[in-house]
Amino acid sequence: MQSEKEKMLAGELYDAADPELVADRESARALTRWYNETGPDQADRRETLIGELFGTVGEDVAVEPPFRCDYGYNIHVDDGFYANFGCVFLDVCEITVGRNCLLGPGVHVYTATHPLDAATRIEGPEYGKPVSIGDDVWVGGQAVVNPGVTVGDRAIVASGAVVTEDVPSDVVVRGNPADVVKELD
């Protein structure tokens, strides 16, 4: 029989109140609290804490506090990742971010979602869909990337965009829901 954590990681309905998951979230809350309390002169401490929090961390990674996430271990960032102030990652499933990606202030990336059927939703189970962001992507401030979305390489997500569907490589998207407004050379 699968554990609730195994169900969560597989993108199946799971019980978030499961004690193992509650403990995992509490651990992530402690690490993010410690991280968010660091000063700009504590680069080594920040690097250590992000290394403990995230599942995979590349070289030259910078995350400006405050930062929030659910579990942390489902977050995988490659070299040259930068997240500006106030980013939120709801990582019940994997969030993978490629090389040289820039996130503006207040970017939210969600893998967590809930059943559409009201009766099932009221019972409390939830599930997730992974998010993948390619290489050399720029996501503008206050943009939201929704569950199950893939953002292609070199794409630009304009500030305030709400990304509900996959974004091709080499385009600019904007709006709610985000639409392609420009192809890049």
Backbone as JSON Lines, residues from 0, in Angstrom:
{"i":0,"aa":"M","n":[0.84,-1.18,0.0],"ca":[0.0,0.0,0.0],"c":[0.89,1.25,0.0]}
{"i":1,"aa":"Q","n":[0.53,2.23,-0.83],"ca":[1.32,3.46,-0.92],"c":[1.1,4.36,0.28]}
{"i":2,"aa":"S","n":[2.16,5.01,0.7],"ca":[2.04,6.02,1.74],"c":[1.41,7.28,1.13]}
{"i":3,"aa":"E","n":[0.96,8.17,1.98],"ca":[0.39,9.43,1.5],"c":[1.47,10.24,0.77]}
{"i":4,"aa":"K","n":[2.7,10.17,1.25],"ca":[3.81,10.88,0.58],"c":[4.04,10.3,-0.82]}
{"i":5,"aa":"E","n":[4.03,8.98,-0.94],"ca":[4.2,8.36,-2.26],"c":[3.08,8.76,-3.21]}
{"i":6,"aa":"K","n":[1.85,8.82,-2.7],"ca":[0.72,9.27,-3.52],"c":[0.94,10.72,-3.96]}
{"i":7,"aa":"M","n":[1.35,11.58,-3.02],"ca":[1.58,12.99,-3.34],"c":[2.61,13.13,-4.45]}
{"i":8,"aa":"L","n":[3.73,12.45,-4.28],"ca":[4.82,12.56,-5.25],"c":[4.43,12.01,-6.63]}
{"i":9,"aa":"A","n":[3.48,11.08,-6.65],"ca":[3.01,10.48,-7.9],"c":[1.89,11.3,-8.55]}
{"i":10,"aa":"G","n":[1.46,12.38,-7.9],"ca":[0.4,13.21,-8.46],"c":[-0.98,12.63,-8.26]}
{"i":11,"aa":"E","n":[-1.13,11.73,-7.29],"ca":[-2.42,11.12,-6.98],"c":[-3.07,11.84,-5.81]}
{"i":12,"aa":"L","n":[-4.38,11.61,-5.61],"ca":[-5.05,12.16,-4.45],"c":[-4.36,11.65,-3.18]}
{"i":13,"aa":"Y","n":[-4.14,12.56,-2.24],"ca":[-3.47,12.19,-0.99],"c":[-4.02,13.05,0.14]}
{"i":14,"aa":"D","n":[-3.74,12.64,1.36],"ca":[-4.18,13.34,2.56],"c":[-3.02,14.18,3.1]}
{"i":15,"aa":"A","n":[-3.13,15.49,2.95],"ca":[-2.06,16.39,3.4],"c":[-1.91,16.43,4.91]}
{"i":16,"aa":"A","n":[-2.91,15.92,5.65],"ca":[-2.83,15.89,7.11],"c":[-2.05,14.67,7.62]}
{"i":17,"aa":"D","n":[-1.55,13.84,6.71],"ca":[-0.75,12.69,7.11],"c":[0.43,13.15,7.96]}
{"i":18,"aa":"P","n":[0.71,12.48,9.08],"ca":[1.78,12.93,9.99],"c":[3.15,13.08,9.32]}
{"i":19,"aa":"E","n":[3.5,12.19,8.4],"ca":[4.8,12.31,7.72],"c":[4.86,13.61,6.91]}
{"i":20,"aa":"L","n":[3.77,13.93,6.21],"ca":[3.75,15.15,5.4],"c":[3.71,16.4,6.27]}
{"i":21,"aa":"V","n":[2.98,16.33,7.38],"ca":[2.96,17.46,8.31],"c":[4.38,17.71,8.83]}
{"i":22,"aa":"A","n":[5.09,16.66,9.19],"ca":[6.47,16.81,9.68],"c":[7.38,17.37,8.59]}
{"i":23,"aa":"D","n":[7.2,16.91,7.35],"ca":[8.0,17.44,6.24],"c":[7.75,18.93,6.05]}
{"i":24,"aa":"R","n":[6.49,19.35,6.11],"ca":[6.17,20.78,5.96],"c":[6.73,21.59,7.12]}
{"i":25,"aa":"E","n":[6.65,21.05,8.33],"ca":[7.2,21.76,9.48],"c":[8.71,21.93,9.34]}
{"i":26,"aa":"S","n":[9.39,20.91,8.84],"ca":[10.83,21.02,8.59],"c":[11.13,22.11,7.57]}
{"i":27,"aa":"A","n":[10.35,22.13,6.49],"ca":[10.54,23.17,5.46],"c":[10.25,24.56,6.03]}
{"i":28,"aa":"R","n":[9.24,24.67,6.89],"ca":[8.93,25.97,7.51],"c":[10.1,26.45,8.37]}
{"i":29,"aa":"A","n":[10.71,25.53,9.09],"ca":[11.86,25.91,9.92],"c":[13.01,26.39,9.05]}
{"i":30,"aa":"L","n":[13.33,25.63,8.0],"ca":[14.44,26.02,7.13],"c":[14.16,27.35,6.44]}
{"i":31,"aa":"T","n":[12.93,27.57,5.97],"ca":[12.63,28.85,5.32],"c":[12.65,30.0,6.33]}
{"i":32,"aa":"R","n":[12.2,29.74,7.55],"ca":[12.26,30.8,8.57],"c":[13.71,31.19,8.82]}
{"i":33,"aa":"W","n":[14.58,30.2,9.0],"ca":[15.99,30.49,9.23],"c":[16.59,31.21,8.02]}
{"i":34,"aa":"Y","n":[16.23,30.75,6.83],"ca":[16.72,31.38,5.6],"c":[16.27,32.84,5.53]}
{"i":35,"aa":"N","n":[14.99,33.05,5.79],"ca":[14.43,34.4,5.67],"c":[14.98,35.36,6.72]}
{"i":36,"aa":"E","n":[15.56,34.83,7.79],"ca":[16.16,35.66,8.84],"c":[17.62,36.0,8.56]}
{"i":37,"aa":"T","n":[18.2,35.45,7.49],"ca":[19.6,35.75,7.18],"c":[19.73,37.15,6.61]}
{"i":38,"aa":"G","n":[20.92,37.7,6.77],"ca":[21.22,39.0,6.2],"c":[22.02,38.86,4.91]}
{"i":39,"aa":"P","n":[22.14,39.94,4.15],"ca":[22.87,39.88,2.88],"c":[24.34,39.52,3.03]}
{"i":40,"aa":"D","n":[24.88,39.68,4.24],"ca":[26.28,39.34,4.49],"c":[26.46,37.87,4.9]}
{"i":41,"aa":"Q","n":[25.39,37.06,4.81],"ca":[25.44,35.66,5.22],"c":[25.27,34.71,4.03]}
{"i":42,"aa":"A","n":[26.04,34.96,2.98],"ca":[25.92,34.16,1.76],"c":[26.18,32.68,2.01]}
{"i":43,"aa":"D","n":[27.17,32.36,2.82],"ca":[27.48,30.95,3.1],"c":[26.32,30.27,3.83]}
{"i":44,"aa":"R","n":[25.74,30.95,4.8],"ca":[24.58,30.4,5.54],"c":[23.41,30.19,4.59]}
{"i":45,"aa":"R","n":[23.15,31.14,3.71],"ca":[22.06,31.01,2.75],"c":[22.29,29.81,1.83]}
{"i":46,"aa":"E","n":[23.51,29.66,1.36],"ca":[23.84,28.54,0.48],"c":[23.61,27.2,1.19]}
{"i":47,"aa":"T","n":[24.02,27.12,2.44],"ca":[23.82,25.9,3.22],"c":[22.34,25.59,3.4]}
{"i":48,"aa":"L","n":[21.57,26.59,3.79],"ca":[20.14,26.38,4.04],"c":[19.39,26.01,2.77]}
{"i":49,"aa":"I","n":[19.67,26.68,1.66],"ca":[19.01,26.32,0.39],"c":[19.41,24.91,-0.02]}
{"i":50,"aa":"G","n":[20.66,24.54,0.23],"ca":[21.1,23.19,-0.07],"c":[20.37,22.14,0.76]}
{"i":51,"aa":"E","n":[20.03,22.47,1.99],"ca":[19.25,21.56,2.84],"c":[17.79,21.54,2.44]}
{"i":52,"aa":"L","n":[17.27,22.67,1.99],"ca":[15.85,22.8,1.68],"c":[15.49,22.21,0.32]}
{"i":53,"aa":"F","n":[16.22,22.61,-0.73],"ca":[15.89,22.19,-2.09],"c":[16.38,20.77,-2.37]}
{"i":54,"aa":"G","n":[15.73,20.11,-3.3],"ca":[16.15,18.77,-3.71],"c":[17.46,18.79,-4.47]}
{"i":55,"aa":"T","n":[17.62,19.76,-5.37],"ca":[18.83,19.9,-6.17],"c":[19.12,21.39,-6.33]}
{"i":56,"aa":"V","n":[20.39,21.75,-6.17],"ca":[20.79,23.15,-6.31],"c":[22.04,23.21,-7.18]}
{"i":57,"aa":"G","n":[21.96,23.99,-8.26],"ca":[23.12,24.2,-9.12],"c":[24.08,25.21,-8.52]}
{"i":58,"aa":"E","n":[25.02,25.65,-9.36],"ca":[26.01,26.67,-8.96],"c":[25.42,28.07,-9.16]}
{"i":59,"aa":"D","n":[25.93,29.02,-8.4],"ca":[25.54,30.43,-8.54],"c":[24.03,30.63,-8.43]}
{"i":60,"aa":"V","n":[23.45,30.08,-7.39],"ca":[22.01,30.19,-7.13],"c":[21.8,31.26,-6.08]}
{"i":61,"aa":"A","n":[20.81,32.13,-6.32],"ca":[20.47,33.17,-5.35],"c":[18.96,33.26,-5.19]}
{"i":62,"aa":"V","n":[18.52,33.24,-3.96],"ca":[17.1,33.36,-3.63],"c":[17.0,34.48,-2.59]}
{"i":63,"aa":"E","n":[16.33,35.56,-2.98],"ca":[16.18,36.69,-2.06],"c":[15.08,36.39,-1.05]}
{"i":64,"aa":"P","n":[15.36,36.59,0.24],"ca":[14.31,36.42,1.23],"c":[13.3,37.58,1.15]}
{"i":65,"aa":"P","n":[12.05,37.38,1.49],"ca":[11.51,36.13,1.98],"c":[11.14,35.18,0.85]}
{"i":66,"aa":"F","n":[11.26,33.9,1.15],"ca":[10.89,32.82,0.24],"c":[10.02,31.84,1.0]}
{"i":67,"aa":"R","n":[9.03,31.27,0.33],"ca":[8.15,30.29,0.97],"c":[7.99,29.07,0.06]}
{"i":68,"aa":"C","n":[7.84,27.91,0.68],"ca":[7.54,26.68,-0.06],"c":[6.85,25.7,0.87]}
{"i":69,"aa":"D","n":[6.28,24.64,0.28],"ca":[5.63,23.61,1.08],"c":[6.61,22.59,1.64]}
{"i":70,"aa":"Y","n":[7.43,22.0,0.78],"ca":[8.3,20.9,1.18],"c":[9.78,21.17,0.89]}
{"i":71,"aa":"G","n":[10.07,21.85,-0.19],"ca":[11.45,22.16,-0.55],"c":[12.13,21.06,-1.32]}
{"i":72,"aa":"Y","n":[12.01,19.82,-0.87],"ca":[12.73,18.72,-1.51],"c":[12.24,18.42,-2.92]}
{"i":73,"aa":"N","n":[11.12,18.98,-3.32],"ca":[10.62,18.82,-4.69],"c":[11.06,19.95,-5.62]}
{"i":74,"aa":"I","n":[11.9,20.84,-5.13],"ca":[12.39,21.97,-5.92],"c":[13.8,21.64,-6.43]}
{"i":75,"aa":"H","n":[13.98,21.75,-7.74],"ca":[15.27,21.44,-8.37],"c":[15.63,22.61,-9.29]}
{"i":76,"aa":"V","n":[16.7,23.32,-8.95],"ca":[17.13,24.48,-9.73],"c":[18.53,24.26,-10.25]}
{"i":77,"aa":"D","n":[18.77,24.68,-11.48],"ca":[20.05,24.51,-12.13],"c":[20.92,25.75,-11.93]}
{"i":78,"aa":"D","n":[22.08,25.75,-12.53],"ca":[23.04,26.84,-12.41],"c":[22.43,28.18,-12.82]}
{"i":79,"aa":"G","n":[22.84,29.22,-12.12],"ca":[22.45,30.58,-12.48],"c":[21.01,30.93,-12.17]}
{"i":80,"aa":"F","n":[20.36,30.21,-11.26],"ca":[18.97,30.5,-10.88],"c":[18.95,31.71,-9.96]}
{"i":81,"aa":"Y","n":[17.99,32.62,-10.21],"ca":[17.8,33.79,-9.34],"c":[16.32,33.99,-9.1]}
{"i":82,"aa":"A","n":[15.93,34.06,-7.83],"ca":[14.56,34.37,-7.44],"c":[14.58,35.64,-6.61]}
{"i":83,"aa":"N","n":[13.84,36.64,-7.06],"ca":[13.78,37.91,-6.35],"c":[12.88,37.78,-5.11]}
{"i":84,"aa":"F","n":[12.68,38.86,-4.4],"ca":[11.95,38.87,-3.13],"c":[10.54,38.32,-3.25]}
{"i":85,"aa":"G","n":[10.12,37.56,-2.25],"ca":[8.72,37.19,-2.1],"c":[8.21,36.08,-2.98]}
{"i":86,"aa":"C","n":[9.07,35.22,-3.48],"ca":[8.6,34.11,-4.33],"c":[8.01,33.0,-3.46]}
{"i":87,"aa":"V","n":[7.02,32.3,-4.02],"ca":[6.32,31.21,-3.34],"c":[6.27,30.02,-4.27]}
{"i":88,"aa":"F","n":[6.74,28.86,-3.79],"ca":[6.69,27.6,-4.55],"c":[5.86,26.6,-3.75]}
{"i":89,"aa":"L","n":[4.71,26.21,-4.27],"ca":[3.9,25.16,-3.66],"c":[4.3,23.86,-4.34]}
{"i":90,"aa":"D","n":[5.23,23.15,-3.73],"ca":[5.93,22.04,-4.36],"c":[5.48,20.67,-3.85]}
{"i":91,"aa":"V","n":[4.2,20.35,-4.01],"ca":[3.76,19.0,-3.65],"c":[4.24,17.99,-4.69]}
{"i":92,"aa":"C","n":[4.48,18.45,-5.9],"ca":[5.15,17.67,-6.95],"c":[6.4,18.45,-7.36]}
{"i":93,"aa":"E","n":[7.19,17.86,-8.24],"ca":[8.45,18.49,-8.61],"c":[8.26,19.81,-9.35]}
{"i":94,"aa":"I","n":[9.11,20.76,-8.99],"ca":[9.3,21.99,-9.74],"c":[10.75,21.94,-10.2]}
{"i":95,"aa":"T","n":[10.95,21.88,-11.52],"ca":[12.3,21.86,-12.06],"c":[12.52,23.15,-12.84]}
{"i":96,"aa":"V","n":[13.65,23.78,-12.59],"ca":[13.99,25.05,-13.22],"c":[15.36,24.9,-13.85]}
{"i":97,"aa":"G","n":[15.46,25.25,-15.13],"ca":[16.69,25.1,-15.88],"c":[17.74,26.14,-15.57]}
{"i":98,"aa":"R","n":[18.79,26.15,-16.4],"ca":[19.92,27.07,-16.23],"c":[19.53,28.51,-16.53]}
{"i":99,"aa":"N","n":[20.16,29.41,-15.79],"ca":[20.08,30.85,-16.07],"c":[18.66,31.39,-16.09]}
{"i":100,"aa":"C","n":[17.85,30.96,-15.13],"ca":[16.47,31.43,-15.04],"c":[16.37,32.55,-14.02]}
{"i":101,"aa":"L","n":[15.58,33.53,-14.35],"ca":[15.37,34.7,-13.5],"c":[13.9,34.8,-13.15]}
{"i":102,"aa":"L","n":[13.59,34.92,-11.85],"ca":[12.22,35.12,-11.39],"c":[12.14,36.49,-10.74]}
{"i":103,"aa":"G","n":[11.17,37.28,-11.17],"ca":[10.96,38.59,-10.59],"c":[10.35,38.48,-9.2]}
{"i":104,"aa":"P","n":[10.14,39.63,-8.55],"ca":[9.57,39.61,-7.2],"c":[8.14,39.08,-7.21]}
{"i":105,"aa":"G","n":[7.84,38.29,-6.19],"ca":[6.47,37.83,-6.0],"c":[6.0,36.77,-6.98]}
{"i":106,"aa":"V","n":[6.91,36.09,-7.67],"ca":[6.5,35.02,-8.59],"c":[6.01,33.84,-7.76]}
{"i":107,"aa":"H","n":[4.9,33.27,-8.18],"ca":[4.35,32.09,-7.53],"c":[4.34,30.94,-8.52]}
{"i":108,"aa":"V","n":[4.81,29.77,-8.06],"ca":[4.8,28.55,-8.87],"c":[4.04,27.51,-8.07]}
{"i":109,"aa":"Y","n":[2.94,27.02,-8.65],"ca":[2.06,26.09,-7.94],"c":[2.05,24.73,-8.61]}
{"i":110,"aa":"T","n":[2.3,23.68,-7.84],"ca":[2.02,22.32,-8.32],"c":[0.78,21.78,-7.62]}
{"i":111,"aa":"A","n":[0.42,22.34,-6.49],"ca":[-0.72,21.87,-5.7],"c":[-2.03,22.26,-6.35]}
{"i":112,"aa":"T","n":[-2.98,21.33,-6.33],"ca":[-4.32,21.61,-6.84],"c":[-5.33,20.75,-6.08]}
{"i":113,"aa":"H","n":[-6.6,20.94,-6.39],"ca":[-7.68,20.27,-5.67],"c":[-8.66,19.67,-6.66]}
{"i":114,"aa":"P","n":[-9.42,18.65,-6.24],"ca":[-10.41,18.04,-7.13],"c":[-11.46,19.06,-7.58]}
{"i":115,"aa":"L","n":[-11.93,18.9,-8.81],"ca":[-12.98,19.77,-9.33],"c":[-14.34,19.44,-8.71]}
{"i":116,"aa":"D","n":[-14.57,18.17,-8.41],"ca":[-15.82,17.75,-7.81],"c":[-15.91,18.29,-6.38]}
{"i":117,"aa":"A","n":[-16.97,19.06,-6.1],"ca":[-17.09,19.73,-4.8],"c":[-17.14,18.74,-3.64]}
{"i":118,"aa":"A","n":[-17.88,17.65,-3.79],"ca":[-18.01,16.69,-2.69],"c":[-16.65,16.08,-2.34]}
{"i":119,"aa":"T","n":[-15.86,15.73,-3.36],"ca":[-14.52,15.17,-3.12],"c":[-13.62,16.24,-2.51]}
{"i":120,"aa":"R","n":[-13.71,17.46,-3.03],"ca":[-12.86,18.55,-2.53],"c":[-13.14,18.82,-1.06]}
{"i":121,"aa":"I","n":[-14.42,18.79,-0.67],"ca":[-14.8,19.05,0.72],"c":[-14.25,17.98,1.65]}
{"i":122,"aa":"E","n":[-14.12,16.74,1.15],"ca":[-13.56,15.65,1.96],"c":[-12.08,15.9,2.3]}
{"i":123,"aa":"G","n":[-11.4,16.75,1.5],"ca":[-10.06,17.17,1.85],"c":[-8.88,16.65,1.06]}
{"i":124,"aa":"P","n":[-9.04,15.63,0.21],"ca":[-7.83,15.2,-0.5],"c":[-7.39,16.25,-1.51]}
{"i":125,"aa":"E","n":[-6.12,16.26,-1.79],"ca":[-5.58,17.14,-2.83],"c":[-4.6,16.34,-3.67]}
{"i":126,"aa":"Y","n":[-4.09,16.98,-4.7],"ca":[-3.09,16.32,-5.55],"c":[-2.27,17.39,-6.23]}
{"i":127,"aa":"G","n":[-1.29,16.99,-7.0],"ca":[-0.43,17.96,-7.66],"c":[-0.07,17.53,-9.06]}
{"i":128,"aa":"K","n":[0.45,18.49,-9.8],"ca":[0.97,18.26,-11.15],"c":[2.3,19.0,-11.24]}
{"i":129,"aa":"P","n":[3.35,18.33,-11.73],"ca":[4.67,18.96,-11.76],"c":[4.74,20.17,-12.7]}
{"i":130,"aa":"V","n":[5.67,21.06,-12.41],"ca":[5.94,22.23,-13.24],"c":[7.39,22.16,-13.69]}
{"i":131,"aa":"S","n":[7.61,22.49,-14.96],"ca":[8.96,22.51,-15.52],"c":[9.2,23.84,-16.21]}
{"i":132,"aa":"I","n":[10.3,24.49,-15.87],"ca":[10.69,25.75,-16.48],"c":[12.04,25.52,-17.14]}
{"i":133,"aa":"G","n":[12.14,25.8,-18.42],"ca":[13.33,25.49,-19.2],"c":[14.51,26.4,-18.9]}
{"i":134,"aa":"D","n":[15.52,26.33,-19.76],"ca":[16.72,27.14,-19.63],"c":[16.49,28.57,-20.12]}
{"i":135,"aa":"D","n":[17.2,29.51,-19.5],"ca":[17.25,30.9,-19.95],"c":[15.88,31.58,-19.96]}
{"i":136,"aa":"V","n":[15.04,31.23,-19.01],"ca":[13.68,31.78,-18.92],"c":[13.68,32.97,-17.96]}
{"i":137,"aa":"W","n":[12.86,33.97,-18.3],"ca":[12.65,35.11,-17.42],"c":[11.16,35.17,-17.1]}
{"i":138,"aa":"V","n":[10.83,35.11,-15.81],"ca":[9.45,35.22,-15.35],"c":[9.33,36.54,-14.6]}
{"i":139,"aa":"G","n":[8.5,37.44,-15.11],"ca":[8.36,38.76,-14.52],"c":[7.62,38.75,-13.2]}
{"i":140,"aa":"G","n":[7.76,39.84,-12.45],"ca":[7.17,39.96,-11.13],"c":[5.68,39.72,-11.09]}
{"i":141,"aa":"Q","n":[5.26,39.09,-10.02],"ca":[3.86,38.79,-9.73],"c":[3.2,37.83,-10.71]}
{"i":142,"aa":"A","n":[4.0,37.16,-11.55],"ca":[3.44,36.14,-12.45],"c":[3.13,34.89,-11.64]}
{"i":143,"aa":"V","n":[2.18,34.11,-12.15],"ca":[1.79,32.84,-11.53],"c":[1.92,31.74,-12.56]}
{"i":144,"aa":"V","n":[2.62,30.67,-12.2],"ca":[2.73,29.49,-13.05],"c":[1.93,28.38,-12.37]}
{"i":145,"aa":"N","n":[0.9,27.89,-13.07],"ca":[-0.05,26.95,-12.49],"c":[0.38,25.49,-12.63]}
{"i":146,"aa":"P","n":[-0.29,24.59,-11.9],"ca":[0.07,23.17,-11.9],"c":[0.08,22.56,-13.31]}
{"i":147,"aa":"G","n":[1.09,21.73,-13.55],"ca":[1.17,20.98,-14.79],"c":[1.75,21.71,-15.97]}
{"i":148,"aa":"V","n":[2.18,22.95,-15.79],"ca":[2.67,23.78,-16.89],"c":[4.15,23.51,-17.16]}
{"i":149,"aa":"T","n":[4.5,23.54,-18.43],"ca":[5.89,23.53,-18.88],"c":[6.16,24.84,-19.59]}
{"i":150,"aa":"V","n":[7.21,25.53,-19.19],"ca":[7.64,26.77,-19.85],"c":[8.89,26.43,-20.64]}
{"i":151,"aa":"G","n":[8.85,26.68,-21.95],"ca":[9.96,26.32,-22.83],"c":[11.18,27.21,-22.66]}
{"i":152,"aa":"D","n":[12.29,26.75,-23.23],"ca":[13.56,27.47,-23.16],"c":[13.44,28.87,-23.74]}
{"i":153,"aa":"R","n":[14.12,29.79,-23.09],"ca":[14.26,31.18,-23.54],"c":[12.94,31.94,-23.59]}
{"i":154,"aa":"A","n":[11.9,31.41,-23.01],"ca":[10.61,32.11,-22.97],"c":[10.66,33.25,-21.96]}
{"i":155,"aa":"I","n":[9.79,34.22,-22.17],"ca":[9.61,35.32,-21.23],"c":[8.14,35.34,-20.83]}
{"i":156,"aa":"V","n":[7.91,35.31,-19.52],"ca":[6.57,35.41,-18.97],"c":[6.47,36.81,-18.38]}
{"i":157,"aa":"A","n":[5.61,37.63,-18.95],"ca":[5.51,39.03,-18.54],"c":[4.97,39.16,-17.12]}
{"i":158,"aa":"S","n":[5.29,40.28,-16.5],"ca":[4.82,40.57,-15.15],"c":[3.31,40.43,-15.08]}
{"i":159,"aa":"G","n":[2.84,39.81,-14.01],"ca":[1.41,39.68,-13.77],"c":[0.72,38.6,-14.58]}
{"i":160,"aa":"A","n":[1.43,37.9,-15.45],"ca":[0.8,36.86,-16.26],"c":[0.36,35.7,-15.38]}
{"i":161,"aa":"V","n":[-0.72,35.05,-15.8],"ca":[-1.2,33.84,-15.15],"c":[-1.09,32.73,-16.18]}
{"i":162,"aa":"V","n":[-0.1,31.85,-15.99],"ca":[0.21,30.82,-16.97],"c":[-0.58,29.56,-16.63]}
{"i":163,"aa":"T","n":[-1.56,29.24,-17.48],"ca":[-2.44,28.1,-17.25],"c":[-2.18,26.96,-18.23]}
{"i":164,"aa":"E","n":[-1.42,27.23,-19.29],"ca":[-1.09,26.22,-20.3],"c":[0.39,26.31,-20.63]}
{"i":165,"aa":"D","n":[0.91,25.26,-21.27],"ca":[2.32,25.22,-21.63],"c":[2.71,26.43,-22.48]}
{"i":166,"aa":"V","n":[3.94,26.89,-22.27],"ca":[4.5,28.02,-23.0],"c":[5.59,27.48,-23.92]}
{"i":167,"aa":"P","n":[5.49,27.73,-25.24],"ca":[6.55,27.25,-26.14],"c":[7.88,27.96,-25.87]}
{"i":168,"aa":"S","n":[8.94,27.42,-26.41],"ca":[10.24,28.08,-26.35],"c":[10.22,29.33,-27.21]}
{"i":169,"aa":"D","n":[11.06,30.3,-26.85],"ca":[11.32,31.48,-27.67],"c":[10.09,32.34,-27.94]}
{"i":170,"aa":"V","n":[9.26,32.54,-26.9],"ca":[8.11,33.42,-27.03],"c":[7.99,34.31,-25.81]}
{"i":171,"aa":"V","n":[7.18,35.37,-25.94],"ca":[6.77,36.19,-24.82],"c":[5.29,35.93,-24.6]}
{"i":172,"aa":"V","n":[4.91,35.66,-23.35],"ca":[3.5,35.52,-23.01],"c":[3.13,36.57,-21.98]}
{"i":173,"aa":"R","n":[1.87,37.0,-22.03],"ca":[1.37,37.95,-21.04],"c":[-0.13,37.79,-20.92]}
{"i":174,"aa":"G","n":[-0.68,38.34,-19.84],"ca":[-2.12,38.36,-19.64],"c":[-2.63,37.26,-18.72]}
{"i":175,"aa":"N","n":[-3.95,37.26,-18.57],"ca":[-4.64,36.29,-17.73],"c":[-5.88,35.79,-18.45]}
{"i":176,"aa":"P","n":[-5.83,34.56,-18.98],"ca":[-4.71,33.64,-19.0],"c":[-3.64,34.09,-19.98]}
{"i":177,"aa":"A","n":[-2.41,33.68,-19.74],"ca":[-1.29,34.11,-20.57],"c":[-1.43,33.6,-22.0]}
{"i":178,"aa":"D","n":[-1.19,34.51,-22.93],"ca":[-1.2,34.19,-24.36],"c":[0.11,34.65,-24.98]}
{"i":179,"aa":"V","n":[0.51,33.98,-26.05],"ca":[1.71,34.38,-26.79],"c":[1.44,35.72,-27.46]}
{"i":180,"aa":"V","n":[2.32,36.69,-27.22],"ca":[2.17,38.0,-27.84],"c":[3.34,38.32,-28.77]}
{"i":181,"aa":"K","n":[4.4,37.51,-28.7],"ca":[5.55,37.8,-29.54],"c":[6.41,36.54,-29.64]}
{"i":182,"aa":"E","n":[6.94,36.31,-30.84],"ca":[7.94,35.25,-31.02],"c":[9.3,35.91,-31.01]}
{"i":183,"aa":"L","n":[10.26,35.27,-30.35],"ca":[11.6,35.82,-30.22],"c":[12.5,35.22,-31.3]}
{"i":184,"aa":"D","n":[13.47,36.03,-31.74],"ca":[14.43,35.55,-32.77],"c":[15.41,34.59,-32.17]}
